[in-house]
Amino acid sequence: MIVFQLLLACVIAAVIIAVVRWQQNQRGADSPTQPSWQFPAQLDPADFAAASGQWLVVVFTSSTCSTCADVAEKAKVLASPAVSVTTVDYLEHVELHERYGIDAVPTAVIADESGVVRRGFIGPVTATDLWAGLAEVRDSGSAGSPENCSPSE
């Protein structure tokens, strides 16, 4: 009788293990994760012809991207004697996109005169966010209107 109970317990355990493994296989693999896009930490101001101000705003774009054109237009209004704004189109400057590891457009970055990126945006961005980002890095977190940051006339 004990042998029969032991054999029955082993069969029940084997069935439970088989059912659990079958359920795990039916569930499939975990969903793939999306990459975390990043913007460069450092730019070489010499790579950007218009880099003449204390601050550099670079918008990495592609001419095939409608959102990119919108972000580039919004960034242009940041131009002033203290702020240089440059648009870098992928089809015209593949080497710069590769050098800085740009794998998503539009990517807009705000760098200081040494090229250290202080703020970045990936994807669609509002003009308000661009202005606030520039004000924040120029004025240590202040959202006020920074000196010499008015649009060029």
C-alpha positions, -999 to +999 in steps of 0.1 A: +000+000+000+028+025+008+045+017-025+012+025-043+008+059-024+045+068-032+040+060-069+007+080-070+025+110-053+053+109-079+028+108-108+009+137-094+041+157-089+052+149-125+018+161-139+020+193-119+055+200-131+044+193-167+014+216-165+035+245-150+061+241-178+034+240-204+019+272-191+053+289-190+059+280-227+024+293-237+032+326-221+061+332-245+090+354-241+089+387-223+081+417-245+112+434-259+121+467-242+125+499-261+159+515-263+164+545-241+174+573-265+202+595-253+216+628-264+254+635-265+271+648-233+297+669-252+298+687-285+328+702-302+318+738-310+342+738-340+319+713-357+292+739-359+299+769-382+275+792-364+289+785-329+298+821-320+277+828-288+281+817-252+255+791-258+250+767-286+216+751-296+219+723-321+189+706-336+197+672-352+171+666-379+163+647-411+147+663-441+123+633-443+109+641-408+081+666-405+084+669-367+121+678-372+112+709-393+088+721-366+114+717-338+141+735-360+117+764-366+110+767-329+147+766-320+155+794-345+138+820-323+163+813-296+191+829-317+206+860-302+241+875-298+247+851-269+230+820-284+240+803-317+214+780-333+224+754-358+203+727-376+222+696-386+203+676-413+211+639-414+212+637-452+237+666-454+258+658-423+257+620-417+292+622-401+280+645-374+250+624-366+273+593-363+300+612-344+275+623-317+256+590-317+223+606-328+199+577-334+166+595-330+154+627-346+146+654-338+172+658-311+178+693-297+206+700-273+217+731-255+255+733-249+277+759-231+306+776-248+329+746-239+305+723-257+292+706-225+255+697-231+234+711-203+200+702-216+186+680-243+152+671-259+144+641-280+112+641-301+086+668-304+092+698-281+073+730-276+088+765-280+080+770-243+101+740-233+130+752-254+129+787-239+126+772-204+154+748-210+177+776-221+167+799-192+173+770-168+208+763-179+218+800-183+203+811-150+208+780-127+172+769-127+155+803-130+126+803-155+129+840-159+139+857-191+177+855-193+197+886-203+207+887-240+183+858-248+157+878-268+152+868-304+176+885-329+160+911-350 
